[in-house]
Amino acid sequence: MPTIRRLPSGKFQAQVRLAGHKPKSKTFVTEEAALSWGELLEGQLKANLSSPDSYTVKTLGDMHLATLKPDTAKTYVSRLGALVNFFKELPIDCIERSHLLQYSTTRQELVKASTCRAELQLLSRVIKYARTQHCIVNKHDPFKDFKYPDAGKPRERILTENEYNRILIDISPIMFPIVALAWETGMRRGEILSITKDMIDLDNRILTLTHTKNGHSRTVPLSRKAIQILTTQSKLCEHVLFQVKRHSVTRAFKRTCERLNIEGVCFHTLRHSAITRIAKKGVNTHQLKAFSGHKDTRMLERYTHIQATDILHLVD
């Protein structure tokens, strides 16, 4: 069993010691992640997979995901699965540029270019992780000068006020507050489902998220309607506000839109719509980033769908 100890910083360090191998250790944010990494590495060493020639995409991919926060890791599981199905037992140090091109070509026959791009980006991070952790010694970088599939056009569809109101009328009572919060705050699905009572500051009208997509905590400003939703929901639960699974949210929203013949939208469209709505009020980039939680201005631009007619009041 790996040894797990808590550091003064509050983080957890996993240590693996096996005869015939140099001791290895790594620090994690959570104890679960530390234990997962330690058990996985210990198993690999016992199975004599410590040789660089034996590490596969699955081996290193699992090790890499174990270093991430659980909520973040979940978003990469399906991408890793696609990579594992293609590369199978091929040692990661044997991956050539030709393999990447073949993956890109065959995969895009089944999924969008943007999906294939995201999967290859994960593979690149796994290889970099292997280098950093000295698991393998790459003779070359197969991703050097590699042209990724197109990222795709930014999502242009946003919900109108009328469409949103129709959805609220039709959606189930369980889903109603989740959809309404997404519209009011622009929070992501996973962020909303992670909300607990202690994150909410009603006096200052803010909510502090500790589990976000980029791994950093952030503070979300709350509209009066958002305050009403959170206040009501807090009275109905003990700790976590919403006991709903991610895929259930996605499926329920999709089915509602299909019943109403609202096409070209998904749950994430609510985030695009919220950010665009705030942008139309004439706020500056820094204010908009504070609302959306984006660190990268270029990514923020993919979420704001402003037309020339939307800023006429600013030029008069």
C-alpha positions in Angstrom: 0.0 0.0 0.0 1.3 3.5 -0.8 1.9 5.8 2.2 -0.3 8.9 2.3 0.6 11.8 4.5 -0.9 15.3 4.9 1.5 18.2 4.4 1.4 21.5 6.4 0.0 23.1 3.3 -3.1 20.9 3.6 -2.3 18.9 0.5 -1.6 15.1 0.4 1.6 13.4 -0.5 1.6 9.8 -1.8 4.8 7.8 -1.4 5.5 4.4 -3.1 8.4 2.3 -1.9 9.1 -1.1 -3.5 12.2 -3.2 -3.4 14.2 -2.9 -6.5 12.7 0.5 -7.4 13.6 4.1 -6.5 11.1 5.6 -4.0 8.5 7.8 -5.8 6.3 10.5 -4.4 3.8 13.1 -5.7 1.6 15.7 -4.0 -2.2 16.1 -4.7 -5.0 18.4 -3.6 -7.2 15.5 -2.3 -6.4 12.4 -0.4 -8.4 10.3 -2.9 -6.3 11.5 -5.8 -3.1 10.7 -3.9 -4.3 7.2 -3.0 -5.4 6.5 -6.5 -2.1 7.6 -8.0 -0.1 5.6 -5.4 -2.1 2.4 -5.9 -1.9 2.7 -9.7 1.8 3.3 -9.7 2.5 0.5 -7.2 0.5 -1.9 -9.3 2.5 -0.9 -12.4 5.8 -1.4 -10.6 4.7 -4.8 -9.3 3.7 -5.8 -12.8 7.2 -4.9 -14.0 5.8 -2.1 -16.1 8.4 0.4 -15.0 10.3 0.0 -18.2 9.6 3.0 -20.6 8.8 0.5 -23.4 5.8 -0.9 -21.5 3.8 2.3 -20.8 0.7 2.6 -22.9 -1.8 5.4 -23.4 -4.1 3.8 -20.9 -1.4 3.3 -18.3 -0.2 6.9 -18.4 -3.6 8.3 -19.1 -5.0 6.8 -15.9 -2.0 8.1 -14.0 -2.5 11.6 -15.4 -6.2 11.7 -14.6 -5.5 10.6 -11.1 -3.5 13.8 -10.6 -6.6 16.0 -11.5 -9.5 16.9 -9.3 -12.3 14.2 -9.6 -14.8 16.6 -11.2 -12.2 17.6 -13.8 -11.0 14.1 -14.5 -14.6 13.0 -15.2 -14.7 15.3 -18.3 -11.7 13.5 -19.8 -12.7 9.9 -19.3 -14.6 9.5 -22.6 -11.7 11.2 -24.5 -9.2 8.9 -23.0 -11.4 5.9 -23.8 -11.4 6.9 -27.5 -7.6 7.1 -27.5 -7.1 3.8 -25.7 -9.4 2.1 -28.3 -7.2 3.3 -31.1 -3.7 3.0 -29.6 -4.4 -0.2 -27.6 -1.2 -1.8 -26.3 1.2 0.4 -28.4 3.9 1.8 -26.1 3.5 5.5 -25.8 7.1 6.1 -26.7 6.5 4.4 -30.0 3.7 6.8 -31.1 4.8 8.5 -34.3 3.4 11.4 -36.3 1.9 8.9 -38.7 -0.2 7.5 -35.9 -1.6 10.9 -35.0 -2.5 11.6 -38.7 -4.2 8.2 -38.9 -6.1 8.8 -35.7 -7.2 12.2 -36.9 -8.4 10.9 -40.2 -10.3 7.8 -39.0 -11.8 9.5 -35.9 -13.2 12.5 -37.9 -15.3 10.0 -39.8 -17.2 9.4 -36.5 -17.0 12.6 -34.6 -16.7 16.4 -35.2 -13.2 17.8 -35.8 -13.4 19.8 -32.6 -14.0 16.5 -30.6 -11.0 14.8 -32.3 -9.0 17.9 -31.6 -9.8 17.8 -27.9 -8.9 14.1 -27.7 -5.5 14.7 -29.4 -4.8 17.6 -27.0 -5.4 15.2 -24.1 -2.9 12.8 -25.6 -0.4 15.6 -25.9 -0.8 16.4 -22.2 -0.5 12.8 -21.3 2.9 12.6 -23.1 4.1 15.8 -21.5 3.0 14.4 -18.1 5.1 11.2 -18.8 8.1 13.4 -19.5 7.6 15.5 -16.4 7.3 12.5 -14.1 10.2 10.7 -15.8 8.0 7.8 -16.6 9.4 7.7 -20.2 12.2 9.3 -22.1 10.8 10.4 -25.4 13.2 10.2 -28.3 11.0 12.7 -30.1 7.8 14.7 -29.7 5.2 13.4 -32.2 3.2 16.6 -31.7 6.0 18.9 -32.8 4.6 21.0 -35.7 1.5 18.8 -35.8 -1.6 20.4 -37.2 -4.6 19.7 -35.0 -8.0 19.3 -36.6 -10.0 22.5 -36.8 -11.5 23.8 -33.5 -14.7 24.5 -35.3 -16.7 27.7 -35.4 -17.8 29.2 -32.1 -21.3 28.4 -31.1 -23.5 31.2 -32.5 -26.9 30.0 -31.2 -28.2 31.7 -28.1 -31.7 31.4 -26.5 -34.2 34.2 -26.9 -36.1 35.4 -23.9 -39.2 33.8 -25.3 -37.5 30.4 -25.8 -36.1 30.5 -22.3 -39.5 31.2 -20.8 -41.1 28.4 -22.8 -38.4 26.0 -21.5 -39.0 27.0 -17.9 -42.8 26.4 -18.3 -42.2 22.9 -19.7 -39.2 21.7 -17.7 -39.6 19.5 -14.7 -39.7 21.0 -11.1 -36.4 19.4 -10.3 -34.7 20.9 -13.4 -36.4 24.3 -13.1 -33.9 25.9 -10.6 -30.9 24.4 -12.4 -31.9 25.9 -15.7 -32.8 29.2 -14.1 -29.5 29.5 -12.3 -27.6 28.7 -15.6 -29.5 31.5 -17.3 -29.0 34.0 -14.5 -25.4 33.3 -13.6 -23.8 31.7 -16.7 -22.4 28.9 -14.5 -21.5 25.6 -16.1 -23.5 22.5 -15.5 -20.8 20.9 -13.2 -20.4 24.1 -11.3 -24.1 24.3 -10.5 -24.3 20.7 -9.4 -21.3 21.2 -7.1 -23.0 24.1 -5.1 -23.2 23.5 -1.4 -24.8 25.8 1.3 -21.5 27.0 2.6 -20.5 28.5 -0.8 -23.4 31.0 -0.7 -23.0 34.5 0.7 -26.5 36.0 0.6 -25.4 39.2 2.3 -22.8 40.1 -0.3 -24.7 38.4 -3.1 -21.9 36.2 -4.2 -21.2 32.5 -4.5 -17.7 31.0 -4.2 -17.1 28.0 -6.5 -14.3 25.7 -5.4 -14.7 23.2 -8.3 -14.4 24.8 -11.7 -13.3 23.7 -15.1 -9.9 25.3 -14.9 -9.2 24.1 -11.4 -9.2 27.5 -9.8 -11.9 28.8 -7.4 -13.9 31.8 -8.5 -16.6 34.1 -7.2 -19.9 34.4 -9.0 -22.0 37.6 -8.7 -25.7 36.8 -8.0 -28.6 38.5 -9.5 -31.7 39.0 -7.3 -33.5 36.2 -9.1 -30.4 33.9 -8.5 -30.6 34.8 -4.8 -34.3 33.8 -4.7 -33.5 30.5 -6.4 -30.6 29.7 -4.0 -32.6 30.7 -0.9 -35.5 28.5 -1.8 -33.3 25.5 -2.8 -31.2 25.9 0.4 -34.3 25.2 2.5 -34.9 21.9 0.7 -31.5 20.3 1.2 -29.0 19.6 3.9 -25.7 20.4 2.2 -25.5 19.9 -1.6 -28.2 21.9 -3.3 -28.9 19.6 -6.3 -28.8 15.8 -6.1 -28.9 15.3 -9.9 -26.4 13.6 -12.2 -24.7 15.5 -15.0 -26.1 13.3 -17.8 -29.6 13.6 -16.3 -29.4 17.4 -16.7 -28.2 17.2 -20.3 -30.9 14.6 -21.2 -33.8 16.4 -19.5 -32.8 19.7 -21.2 -32.5 18.1 -24.6 -35.8 16.4 -24.4 -37.6 19.6 -23.3 -36.1 21.4 -26.3 -37.2 18.6 -28.6 -40.7 18.8 -27.4 -40.8 22.5 -27.9 -39.1 22.3 -31.3 -36.3 24.6 -30.1 -33.4 23.5 -32.3 -29.7 24.0 -32.2 -29.3 24.3 -28.5 -27.9 22.3 -25.6 -27.6 23.0 -21.8 -24.3 24.9 -22.4 -26.2 27.3 -24.6 -27.6 28.8 -21.4 -24.0 29.9 -20.5 -23.5 31.5 -23.9 -26.8 33.2 -23.6 -26.1 34.6 -20.1 -22.6 35.9 -21.0 -24.0 37.5 -24.2 -26.8 39.1 -22.2 -24.4 40.7 -19.8 -22.1 41.8 -22.6 -24.9 43.7 -24.3 -25.2 45.9 -21.3 -22.0 47.5 -22.3 -19.7 46.1 -19.5 -15.9 46.1 -20.2 -13.8 43.0 -20.8 -12.6 42.8 -17.2 -16.1 43.0 -15.8 -17.3 40.4 -18.3 -14.4 38.0 -17.4 -15.3 38.5 -13.7 -18.9 37.3 -14.5 -17.9 34.4 -16.8 -14.8 33.2 -15.0 -12.7 33.1 -18.2 -9.0 33.7 -17.9 -8.4 33.9 -21.6 -9.9 36.8 -23.5 -9.8 34.8 -26.8 -12.0 32.1 -25.2 -14.3 34.7 -23.9 -14.8 36.0 -27.4 -16.2 32.6 -28.4 -19.0 33.1 -25.8 -20.1 36.6 -26.7 -22.4 36.9 -29.6 -22.7 40.7 -30.1 -24.1 42.2 -33.3 -23.5 45.7 -34.6 -27.1 46.6 -33.8 -26.5 45.7 -30.1 -24.1 48.6 -29.6 -25.9 51.4 -31.4 -26.8 53.0 -28.1 -23.1 53.2 -27.3 -22.1 55.2 -30.4 -24.8 57.9 -30.2 
